[in-house]
Amino acid sequence: MKIKVPDMVCGGCVDIITQAIATLDSEANVTADLSTKILEIQTTKELATVQGAIEQAGYKVETP
Ligand SMILES: [Cu+2]
């Protein structure tokens, strides 16, 4: 799935979000592109669940 996180501006943000997703699904694979603010996430979890975890971590999400 792809999720856009407009406030993701540095590696620290990516770490926080990656950690939040790892807590949800330890098998998840997260690739972040800071130029487009888009996360590419391989996970068995549902989109809404992943979005919720990112929001819990303090970031607003958009679906590109
Ligand atoms: Cu940051």
N, CA, C, O and the ligand as a Tripos MOL2 file, in Angstrom:
@<TRIPOS>MOLECULE
protein
  257   255    65     0     0
PROTEIN
NO_CHARGES

@<TRIPOS>ATOM
      1 N           0.8490   -1.1920    0.0000 N.3       1 MET1
      2 CA          0.0000    0.0000    0.0000 C.3       1 MET1
      3 C           0.8840    1.2400    0.0000 C.2       1 MET1
      4 O           2.0480    1.1960    0.3980 O.2       1 MET1
      5 N           0.3050    2.3450   -0.4550 N.am      2 LYS2
      6 CA          1.0160    3.6200   -0.4260 C.3       2 LYS2
      7 C           0.2480    4.5870    0.4760 C.2       2 LYS2
      8 O          -0.9750    4.7030    0.3970 O.2       2 LYS2
      9 N           0.9940    5.2690    1.3230 N.am      3 ILE3
     10 CA          0.3930    6.2770    2.1940 C.3       3 ILE3
     11 C           1.2590    7.5230    2.1310 C.2       3 ILE3
     12 O           2.4810    7.4510    2.2590 O.2       3 ILE3
     13 N           0.6150    8.6650    1.9310 N.am      4 LYS4
     14 CA          1.3540    9.9190    1.9210 C.3       4 LYS4
     15 C           1.3030   10.5500    3.3090 C.2       4 LYS4
     16 O           0.2410   10.6470    3.9240 O.2       4 LYS4
     17 N           2.4610   10.9730    3.7860 N.am      5 VAL5
     18 CA          2.5600   11.6340    5.0940 C.3       5 VAL5
     19 C           3.2640   12.9700    4.8720 C.2       5 VAL5
     20 O           4.4920   13.0460    4.8990 O.2       5 VAL5
     21 N           2.4650   14.0330    4.6510 N.am      6 PRO6
     22 CA          3.0500   15.3270    4.2500 C.3       6 PRO6
     23 C           4.0470   15.8980    5.2760 C.2       6 PRO6
     24 O           4.9680   16.6250    4.9060 O.2       6 PRO6
     25 N           3.8600   15.5680    6.5570 N.am      7 ASP7
     26 CA          4.7430   16.1270    7.5890 C.3       7 ASP7
     27 C           6.0050   15.3000    7.8250 C.2       7 ASP7
     28 O           6.7840   15.5930    8.7330 O.2       7 ASP7
     29 N           6.2010   14.2860    7.0230 N.am      8 MET8
     30 CA          7.3970   13.4460    7.1580 C.3       8 MET8
     31 C           8.5550   14.1490    6.4560 C.2       8 MET8
     32 O           8.6650   14.1080    5.2310 O.2       8 MET8
     33 N           9.4220   14.7980    7.2450 N.am      9 VAL9
     34 CA         10.4320   15.6650    6.6310 C.3       9 VAL9
     35 C          11.8720   15.1890    6.8050 C.2       9 VAL9
     36 O          12.7650   15.7000    6.1290 O.2       9 VAL9
     37 N          12.1230   14.2270    7.6890 N.am     10 CYS10
     38 CA         13.5090   13.8010    7.9030 C.3      10 CYS10
     39 C          13.5740   12.3420    8.3220 C.2      10 CYS10
     40 O          12.5490   11.6890    8.5170 O.2      10 CYS10
     41 N          14.7930   11.8450    8.4570 N.am     11 GLY11
     42 CA         14.9840   10.4470    8.8400 C.3      11 GLY11
     43 C          14.3870   10.1190   10.1920 C.2      11 GLY11
     44 O          13.9780    8.9850   10.4430 O.2      11 GLY11
     45 N          14.3370   11.1300   11.0740 N.am     12 GLY12
     46 CA         13.7430   10.9180   12.3910 C.3      12 GLY12
     47 C          12.2640   10.5900   12.2870 C.2      12 GLY12
     48 O          11.7610    9.7000   12.9730 O.2      12 GLY12
     49 N          11.5740   11.3190   11.4200 N.am     13 CYS13
     50 CA         10.1490   11.0540   11.1720 C.3      13 CYS13
     51 C           9.9740    9.6370   10.6260 C.2      13 CYS13
     52 O           9.0960    8.8910   11.0600 O.2      13 CYS13
     53 N          10.8220    9.2870    9.6730 N.am     14 VAL14
     54 CA         10.7330    7.9640    9.0620 C.3      14 VAL14
     55 C          10.9240    6.8890   10.1300 C.2      14 VAL14
     56 O          10.2090    5.8870   10.1380 O.2      14 VAL14
     57 N          11.8950    7.0970   11.0370 N.am     15 ASP15
     58 CA         12.1460    6.1290   12.1090 C.3      15 ASP15
     59 C          10.9220    5.9600   12.9970 C.2      15 ASP15
     60 O          10.5410    4.8420   13.3430 O.2      15 ASP15
     61 N          10.3060    7.0930   13.3660 N.am     16 ILE16
     62 CA          9.1400    7.0520   14.2530 C.3      16 ILE16
     63 C           7.9930    6.2940   13.5840 C.2      16 ILE16
     64 O           7.3380    5.4570   14.2050 O.2      16 ILE16
     65 N           7.7650    6.6020   12.3070 N.am     17 ILE17
     66 CA          6.6580    5.9690   11.5810 C.3      17 ILE17
     67 C           6.9540    4.4890   11.3390 C.2      17 ILE17
     68 O           6.0770    3.6380   11.4820 O.2      17 ILE17
     69 N           8.1990    4.1970   10.9720 N.am     18 THR18
     70 CA          8.5810    2.7940   10.7410 C.3      18 THR18
     71 C           8.3910    1.9770   12.0090 C.2      18 THR18
     72 O           7.9270    0.8380   11.9670 O.2      18 THR18
     73 N           8.7590    2.5780   13.1430 N.am     19 GLN19
     74 CA          8.6180    1.9170   14.4390 C.3      19 GLN19
     75 C           7.1490    1.6650   14.7570 C.2      19 GLN19
     76 O           6.7840    0.5980   15.2500 O.2      19 GLN19
     77 N           6.3110    2.6570   14.4690 N.am     20 ALA20
     78 CA          4.8720    2.5130   14.7340 C.3      20 ALA20
     79 C           4.2830    1.3730   13.9070 C.2      20 ALA20
     80 O           3.4350    0.6200   14.3860 O.2      20 ALA20
     81 N           4.7390    1.2530   12.6610 N.am     21 ILE21
     82 CA          4.2350    0.1860   11.7960 C.3      21 ILE21
     83 C           4.7910   -1.1670   12.2530 C.2      21 ILE21
     84 O           4.0890   -2.1770   12.2140 O.2      21 ILE21
     85 N           6.0590   -1.1780   12.6880 N.am     22 ALA22
     86 CA          6.6740   -2.4290   13.1630 C.3      22 ALA22
     87 C           5.9550   -2.9600   14.4000 C.2      22 ALA22
     88 O           5.8550   -4.1710   14.5980 O.2      22 ALA22
     89 N           5.4550   -2.0430   15.2290 N.am     23 THR23
     90 CA          4.7080   -2.4450   16.4240 C.3      23 THR23
     91 C           3.4220   -3.1660   16.0250 C.2      23 THR23
     92 O           2.9720   -4.0980   16.6920 O.2      23 THR23
     93 N           2.8440   -2.7000   14.9100 N.am     24 LEU24
     94 CA          1.6020   -3.2730   14.3880 C.3      24 LEU24
     95 C           1.8680   -4.6150   13.7120 C.2      24 LEU24
     96 O           1.1290   -5.5790   13.9090 O.2      24 LEU24
     97 N           2.9290   -4.6620   12.9170 N.am     25 ASP25
     98 CA          3.2550   -5.8370   12.1130 C.3      25 ASP25
     99 C           4.7780   -5.9360   12.0270 C.2      25 ASP25
    100 O           5.4150   -5.1980   11.2750 O.2      25 ASP25
    101 N           5.3500   -6.8480   12.7980 N.am     26 SER26
    102 CA          6.8170   -6.9490   12.8650 C.3      26 SER26
    103 C           7.4100   -7.4050   11.5300 C.2      26 SER26
    104 O           8.6090   -7.2490   11.2990 O.2      26 SER26
    105 N           6.5730   -7.9670   10.6510 N.am     27 GLU27
    106 CA          7.0410   -8.4310    9.3400 C.3      27 GLU27
    107 C           6.9200   -7.3530    8.2630 C.2      27 GLU27
    108 O           7.3320   -7.5690    7.1230 O.2      27 GLU27
    109 N           6.3670   -6.2150    8.6090 N.am     28 ALA28
    110 CA          6.1170   -5.1770    7.6130 C.3      28 ALA28
    111 C           7.4240   -4.6570    7.0220 C.2      28 ALA28
    112 O           8.4520   -4.5960    7.6970 O.2      28 ALA28
    113 N           7.3600   -4.2870    5.7560 N.am     29 ASN29
    114 CA          8.5070   -3.7010    5.0770 C.3      29 ASN29
    115 C           8.1190   -2.2790    4.6520 C.2      29 ASN29
    116 O           7.1520   -2.0840    3.9160 O.2      29 ASN29
    117 N           8.8790   -1.2990    5.1230 N.am     30 VAL30
    118 CA          8.5360    0.0990    4.8890 C.3      30 VAL30
    119 C           9.6470    0.7840    4.0980 C.2      30 VAL30
    120 O          10.8180    0.7400    4.4770 O.2      30 VAL30
    121 N           9.2610    1.4130    3.0000 N.am     31 THR31
    122 CA         10.1990    2.2180    2.2320 C.3      31 THR31
    123 C           9.6480    3.6410    2.1800 C.2      31 THR31
    124 O           8.4940    3.8450    1.8020 O.2      31 THR31
    125 N          10.4560    4.6120    2.5540 N.am     32 ALA32
    126 CA         10.0010    5.9960    2.5870 C.3      32 ALA32
    127 C          10.7300    6.8150    1.5290 C.2      32 ALA32
    128 O          11.9400    6.6850    1.3440 O.2      32 ALA32
    129 N           9.9740    7.6570    0.8430 N.am     33 ASP33
    130 CA         10.5650    8.6050   -0.0990 C.3      33 ASP33
    131 C          10.3040   10.0120    0.4310 C.2      33 ASP33
    132 O           9.1820   10.5150    0.3760 O.2      33 ASP33
    133 N          11.3660   10.6370    0.9460 N.am     34 LEU34
    134 CA         11.1980   11.9530    1.5760 C.3      34 LEU34
    135 C          10.8950   13.0500    0.5520 C.2      34 LEU34
    136 O          10.3320   14.0830    0.9150 O.2      34 LEU34
    137 N          11.2550   12.8510   -0.7110 N.am     35 SER35
    138 CA         10.9930   13.8910   -1.7090 C.3      35 SER35
    139 C           9.5070   13.9510   -2.0670 C.2      35 SER35
    140 O           8.9720   15.0260   -2.3400 O.2      35 SER35
    141 N           8.8430   12.7930   -2.0630 N.am     36 THR36
    142 CA          7.4140   12.7620   -2.3800 C.3      36 THR36
    143 C           6.5550   12.6200   -1.1250 C.2      36 THR36
    144 O           5.3350   12.7690   -1.1930 O.2      36 THR36
    145 N           7.1840   12.3290    0.0290 N.am     37 LYS37
    146 CA          6.4960   12.0890    1.3160 C.3      37 LYS37
    147 C           5.6210   10.8370    1.2690 C.2      37 LYS37
    148 O           4.6500   10.7130    2.0160 O.2      37 LYS37
    149 N           5.9780    9.9240    0.3890 N.am     38 ILE38
    150 CA          5.1580    8.7230    0.2520 C.3      38 ILE38
    151 C           5.8690    7.5130    0.8590 C.2      38 ILE38
    152 O           7.0530    7.2670    0.6260 O.2      38 ILE38
    153 N           5.0940    6.7760    1.6440 N.am     39 LEU39
    154 CA          5.5650    5.5170    2.2100 C.3      39 LEU39
    155 C           5.0100    4.3830    1.3680 C.2      39 LEU39
    156 O           3.8280    4.3680    1.0260 O.2      39 LEU39
    157 N           5.8760    3.4350    1.0400 N.am     40 GLU40
    158 CA          5.4430    2.2040    0.3720 C.3      40 GLU40
    159 C           5.5630    1.1210    1.4480 C.2      40 GLU40
    160 O           6.6490    0.8490    1.9590 O.2      40 GLU40
    161 N           4.4380    0.5200    1.7730 N.am     41 ILE41
    162 CA          4.4170   -0.4080    2.9040 C.3      41 ILE41
    163 C           3.9120   -1.7710    2.4610 C.2      41 ILE41
    164 O           2.8300   -1.8930    1.8850 O.2      41 ILE41
    165 N           4.7150   -2.7950    2.7390 N.am     42 GLN42
    166 CA          4.2670   -4.1710    2.5270 C.3      42 GLN42
    167 C           3.8510   -4.7360    3.8800 C.2      42 GLN42
    168 O           4.6730   -4.9190    4.7780 O.2      42 GLN42
    169 N           2.5690   -5.0050    4.0010 N.am     43 THR43
    170 CA          2.0550   -5.5180    5.2780 C.3      43 THR43
    171 C           0.7720   -6.2920    5.0280 C.2      43 THR43
    172 O           0.0890   -6.0920    4.0240 O.2      43 THR43
    173 N           0.4590   -7.1790    5.9610 N.am     44 THR44
    174 CA         -0.8000   -7.9250    5.8820 C.3      44 THR44
    175 C          -1.9320   -7.1390    6.5460 C.2      44 THR44
    176 O          -3.1000   -7.5110    6.4350 O.2      44 THR44
    177 N          -1.5770   -6.0470    7.2390 N.am     45 LYS45
    178 CA         -2.6010   -5.2490    7.9300 C.3      45 LYS45
    179 C          -3.4000   -4.4060    6.9360 C.2      45 LYS45
    180 O          -2.9490   -4.1200    5.8270 O.2      45 LYS45
    181 N          -4.6040   -4.0180    7.3720 N.am     46 GLU46
    182 CA         -5.4620   -3.2000    6.5160 C.3      46 GLU46
    183 C          -4.9870   -1.7480    6.4930 C.2      46 GLU46
    184 O          -4.3600   -1.2560    7.4310 O.2      46 GLU46
    185 N          -5.3110   -1.0850    5.3840 N.am     47 LEU47
    186 CA         -4.9190    0.3130    5.2000 C.3      47 LEU47
    187 C          -5.3400    1.1870    6.3830 C.2      47 LEU47
    188 O          -4.5360    1.9600    6.9040 O.2      47 LEU47
    189 N          -6.6010    1.0630    6.8030 N.am     48 ALA48
    190 CA         -7.1090    1.9130    7.8800 C.3      48 ALA48
    191 C          -6.3440    1.6800    9.1840 C.2      48 ALA48
    192 O          -6.1220    2.6110    9.9580 O.2      48 ALA48
    193 N          -5.9480    0.4370    9.4160 N.am     49 THR49
    194 CA         -5.1940    0.0920   10.6320 C.3      49 THR49
    195 C          -3.8250    0.7540   10.6110 C.2      49 THR49
    196 O          -3.3740    1.3100   11.6130 O.2      49 THR49
    197 N          -3.1660    0.6870    9.4530 N.am     50 VAL50
    198 CA         -1.8380    1.2760    9.3110 C.3      50 VAL50
    199 C          -1.9300    2.8000    9.4250 C.2      50 VAL50
    200 O          -1.1050    3.4340   10.0840 O.2      50 VAL50
    201 N          -2.9480    3.3780    8.7720 N.am     51 GLN51
    202 CA         -3.1410    4.8300    8.8670 C.3      51 GLN51
    203 C          -3.3440    5.2420   10.3210 C.2      51 GLN51
    204 O          -2.8070    6.2550   10.7690 O.2      51 GLN51
    205 N          -4.1210    4.4490   11.0500 N.am     52 GLY52
    206 CA         -4.3740    4.7350   12.4690 C.3      52 GLY52
    207 C          -3.0920    4.7440   13.2780 C.2      52 GLY52
    208 O          -2.8960    5.6050   14.1350 O.2      52 GLY52
    209 N          -2.2140    3.7760   13.0030 N.am     53 ALA53
    210 CA         -0.9460    3.6900   13.7430 C.3      53 ALA53
    211 C          -0.0670    4.9000   13.4570 C.2      53 ALA53
    212 O           0.5950    5.4220   14.3540 O.2      53 ALA53
    213 N          -0.0650    5.3440   12.1990 N.am     54 ILE54
    214 CA          0.7430    6.5120   11.8340 C.3      54 ILE54
    215 C           0.1800    7.7680   12.5080 C.2      54 ILE54
    216 O           0.9290    8.6190   12.9870 O.2      54 ILE54
    217 N          -1.1490    7.8680   12.5350 N.am     55 GLU55
    218 CA         -1.7740    9.0200   13.1910 C.3      55 GLU55
    219 C          -1.4950    9.0150   14.6940 C.2      55 GLU55
    220 O          -1.2600   10.0630   15.2960 O.2      55 GLU55
    221 N          -1.5240    7.8170   15.2920 N.am     56 GLN56
    222 CA         -1.1910    7.6760   16.7190 C.3      56 GLN56
    223 C           0.2250    8.1760   17.0030 C.2      56 GLN56
    224 O           0.5070    8.7170   18.0720 O.2      56 GLN56
    225 N           1.1080    7.9830   16.0190 N.am     57 ALA57
    226 CA          2.5020    8.4070   16.1700 C.3      57 ALA57
    227 C           2.6460    9.9220   15.9970 C.2      57 ALA57
    228 O           3.7210   10.4790   16.2180 O.2      57 ALA57
    229 N           1.5480   10.5850   15.5970 N.am     58 GLY58
    230 CA          1.5590   12.0450   15.5350 C.3      58 GLY58
    231 C           1.6190   12.6420   14.1520 C.2      58 GLY58
    232 O           1.8860   13.8350   14.0050 O.2      58 GLY58
    233 N           1.3730   11.8260   13.1190 N.am     59 TYR59
    234 CA          1.4480   12.3250   11.7440 C.3      59 TYR59
    235 C           0.1190   12.2070   11.0220 C.2      59 TYR59
    236 O          -0.5820   11.2030   11.1460 O.2      59 TYR59
    237 N          -0.2210   13.2410   10.2660 N.am     60 LYS60
    238 CA         -1.4180   13.1820    9.4360 C.3      60 LYS60
    239 C          -1.1300   12.3700    8.1850 C.2      60 LYS60
    240 O          -0.0120   12.3950    7.6690 O.2      60 LYS60
    241 N          -2.1170   11.6590    7.7010 N.am     61 VAL61
    242 CA         -1.9090   10.8240    6.5200 C.3      61 VAL61
    243 C          -2.8480   11.2160    5.3880 C.2      61 VAL61
    244 O          -3.9350   11.7510    5.6100 O.2      61 VAL61
    245 N          -2.3990   10.9340    4.1650 N.am     62 GLU62
    246 CA         -3.2270   11.0760    2.9680 C.3      62 GLU62
    247 C          -2.9900    9.8230    2.1410 C.2      62 GLU62
    248 O          -1.8990    9.2530    2.1840 O.2      62 GLU62
    249 N          -3.9870    9.3880    1.3930 N.am     63 THR63
    250 CA         -3.7340    8.2940    0.4470 C.3      63 THR63
    251 C          -3.5130    8.9270   -0.9210 C.2      63 THR63
    252 O          -4.4000    9.5920   -1.4560 O.2      63 THR63
    253 N          -2.3320    8.7180   -1.4790 N.am     64 PRO64
    254 CA         -2.0030    9.3610   -2.7540 C.3      64 PRO64
    255 C          -2.8180    8.7990   -3.9250 C.2      64 PRO64
    256 O          -2.6510    9.2410   -5.0620 O.2      64 PRO64
    257 CU         11.5840   14.4420   11.0480 Cu       65 CU65
@<TRIPOS>BOND
     1     1     2 1
     2     2     3 1
     3     3     4 2
     4     3     5 am
     5     5     6 1
     6     6     7 1
     7     7     8 2
     8     7     9 am
     9     9    10 1
    10    10    11 1
    11    11    12 2
    12    11    13 am
    13    13    14 1
    14    14    15 1
    15    15    16 2
    16    15    17 am
    17    17    18 1
    18    18    19 1
    19    19    20 2
    20    19    21 am
    21    21    22 1
    22    22    23 1
    23    23    24 2
    24    23    25 am
    25    25    26 1
    26    26    27 1
    27    27    28 2
    28    27    29 am
    29    29    30 1
    30    30    31 1
    31    31    32 2
    32    31    33 am
    33    33    34 1
    34    34    35 1
    35    35    36 2
    36    35    37 am
    37    37    38 1
    38    38    39 1
    39    39    40 2
    40    39    41 am
    41    41    42 1
    42    42    43 1
    43    43    44 2
    44    43    45 am
    45    45    46 1
    46    46    47 1
    47    47    48 2
    48    47    49 am
    49    49    50 1
    50    50    51 1
    51    51    52 2
    52    51    53 am
    53    53    54 1
    54    54    55 1
    55    55    56 2
    56    55    57 am
    57    57    58 1
    58    58    59 1
    59    59    60 2
    60    59    61 am
    61    61    62 1
    62    62    63 1
    63    63    64 2
    64    63    65 am
    65    65    66 1
    66    66    67 1
    67    67    68 2
    68    67    69 am
    69    69    70 1
    70    70    71 1
    71    71    72 2
    72    71    73 am
    73    73    74 1
    74    74    75 1
    75    75    76 2
    76    75    77 am
    77    77    78 1
    78    78    79 1
    79    79    80 2
    80    79    81 am
    81    81    82 1
    82    82    83 1
    83    83    84 2
    84    83    85 am
    85    85    86 1
    86    86    87 1
    87    87    88 2
    88    87    89 am
    89    89    90 1
    90    90    91 1
    91    91    92 2
    92    91    93 am
    93    93    94 1
    94    94    95 1
    95    95    96 2
    96    95    97 am
    97    97    98 1
    98    98    99 1
    99    99   100 2
   100    99   101 am
   101   101   102 1
   102   102   103 1
   103   103   104 2
   104   103   105 am
   105   105   106 1
   106   106   107 1
   107   107   108 2
   108   107   109 am
   109   109   110 1
   110   110   111 1
   111   111   112 2
   112   111   113 am
   113   113   114 1
   114   114   115 1
   115   115   116 2
   116   115   117 am
   117   117   118 1
   118   118   119 1
   119   119   120 2
   120   119   121 am
   121   121   122 1
   122   122   123 1
   123   123   124 2
   124   123   125 am
   125   125   126 1
   126   126   127 1
   127   127   128 2
   128   127   129 am
   129   129   130 1
   130   130   131 1
   131   131   132 2
   132   131   133 am
   133   133   134 1
   134   134   135 1
   135   135   136 2
   136   135   137 am
   137   137   138 1
   138   138   139 1
   139   139   140 2
   140   139   141 am
   141   141   142 1
   142   142   143 1
   143   143   144 2
   144   143   145 am
   145   145   146 1
   146   146   147 1
   147   147   148 2
   148   147   149 am
   149   149   150 1
   150   150   151 1
   151   151   152 2
   152   151   153 am
   153   153   154 1
   154   154   155 1
   155   155   156 2
   156   155   157 am
   157   157   158 1
   158   158   159 1
   159   159   160 2
   160   159   161 am
   161   161   162 1
   162   162   163 1
   163   163   164 2
   164   163   165 am
   165   165   166 1
   166   166   167 1
   167   167   168 2
   168   167   169 am
   169   169   170 1
   170   170   171 1
   171   171   172 2
   172   171   173 am
   173   173   174 1
   174   174   175 1
   175   175   176 2
   176   175   177 am
   177   177   178 1
   178   178   179 1
   179   179   180 2
   180   179   181 am
   181   181   182 1
   182   182   183 1
   183   183   184 2
   184   183   185 am
   185   185   186 1
   186   186   187 1
   187   187   188 2
   188   187   189 am
   189   189   190 1
   190   190   191 1
   191   191   192 2
   192   191   193 am
   193   193   194 1
   194   194   195 1
   195   195   196 2
   196   195   197 am
   197   197   198 1
   198   198   199 1
   199   199   200 2
   200   199   201 am
   201   201   202 1
   202   202   203 1
   203   203   204 2
   204   203   205 am
   205   205   206 1
   206   206   207 1
   207   207   208 2
   208   207   209 am
   209   209   210 1
   210   210   211 1
   211   211   212 2
   212   211   213 am
   213   213   214 1
   214   214   215 1
   215   215   216 2
   216   215   217 am
   217   217   218 1
   218   218   219 1
   219   219   220 2
   220   219   221 am
   221   221   222 1
   222   222   223 1
   223   223   224 2
   224   223   225 am
   225   225   226 1
   226   226   227 1
   227   227   228 2
   228   227   229 am
   229   229   230 1
   230   230   231 1
   231   231   232 2
   232   231   233 am
   233   233   234 1
   234   234   235 1
   235   235   236 2
   236   235   237 am
   237   237   238 1
   238   238   239 1
   239   239   240 2
   240   239   241 am
   241   241   242 1
   242   242   243 1
   243   243   244 2
   244   243   245 am
   245   245   246 1
   246   246   247 1
   247   247   248 2
   248   247   249 am
   249   249   250 1
   250   250   251 1
   251   251   252 2
   252   251   253 am
   253   253   254 1
   254   254   255 1
   255   255   256 2
@<TRIPOS>SUBSTRUCTURE
     1 MET1         2 RESIDUE 1 A MET
     2 LYS2         6 RESIDUE 1 A LYS
     3 ILE3        10 RESIDUE 1 A ILE
     4 LYS4        14 RESIDUE 1 A LYS
     5 VAL5        18 RESIDUE 1 A VAL
     6 PRO6        22 RESIDUE 1 A PRO
     7 ASP7        26 RESIDUE 1 A ASP
     8 MET8        30 RESIDUE 1 A MET
     9 VAL9        34 RESIDUE 1 A VAL
    10 CYS10       38 RESIDUE 1 A CYS
    11 GLY11       42 RESIDUE 1 A GLY
    12 GLY12       46 RESIDUE 1 A GLY
    13 CYS13       50 RESIDUE 1 A CYS
    14 VAL14       54 RESIDUE 1 A VAL
    15 ASP15       58 RESIDUE 1 A ASP
    16 ILE16       62 RESIDUE 1 A ILE
    17 ILE17       66 RESIDUE 1 A ILE
    18 THR18       70 RESIDUE 1 A THR
    19 GLN19       74 RESIDUE 1 A GLN
    20 ALA20       78 RESIDUE 1 A ALA
    21 ILE21       82 RESIDUE 1 A ILE
    22 ALA22       86 RESIDUE 1 A ALA
    23 THR23       90 RESIDUE 1 A THR
    24 LEU24       94 RESIDUE 1 A LEU
    25 ASP25       98 RESIDUE 1 A ASP
    26 SER26      102 RESIDUE 1 A SER
    27 GLU27      106 RESIDUE 1 A GLU
    28 ALA28      110 RESIDUE 1 A ALA
    29 ASN29      114 RESIDUE 1 A ASN
    30 VAL30      118 RESIDUE 1 A VAL
    31 THR31      122 RESIDUE 1 A THR
    32 ALA32      126 RESIDUE 1 A ALA
    33 ASP33      130 RESIDUE 1 A ASP
    34 LEU34      134 RESIDUE 1 A LEU
    35 SER35      138 RESIDUE 1 A SER
    36 THR36      142 RESIDUE 1 A THR
    37 LYS37      146 RESIDUE 1 A LYS
    38 ILE38      150 RESIDUE 1 A ILE
    39 LEU39      154 RESIDUE 1 A LEU
    40 GLU40      158 RESIDUE 1 A GLU
    41 ILE41      162 RESIDUE 1 A ILE
    42 GLN42      166 RESIDUE 1 A GLN
    43 THR43      170 RESIDUE 1 A THR
    44 THR44      174 RESIDUE 1 A THR
    45 LYS45      178 RESIDUE 1 A LYS
    46 GLU46      182 RESIDUE 1 A GLU
    47 LEU47      186 RESIDUE 1 A LEU
    48 ALA48      190 RESIDUE 1 A ALA
    49 THR49      194 RESIDUE 1 A THR
    50 VAL50      198 RESIDUE 1 A VAL
    51 GLN51      202 RESIDUE 1 A GLN
    52 GLY52      206 RESIDUE 1 A GLY
    53 ALA53      210 RESIDUE 1 A ALA
    54 ILE54      214 RESIDUE 1 A ILE
    55 GLU55      218 RESIDUE 1 A GLU
    56 GLN56      222 RESIDUE 1 A GLN
    57 ALA57      226 RESIDUE 1 A ALA
    58 GLY58      230 RESIDUE 1 A GLY
    59 TYR59      234 RESIDUE 1 A TYR
    60 LYS60      238 RESIDUE 1 A LYS
    61 VAL61      242 RESIDUE 1 A VAL
    62 GLU62      246 RESIDUE 1 A GLU
    63 THR63      250 RESIDUE 1 A THR
    64 PRO64      254 RESIDUE 1 A PRO
    65 CU65       257 GROUP 0 **** ****
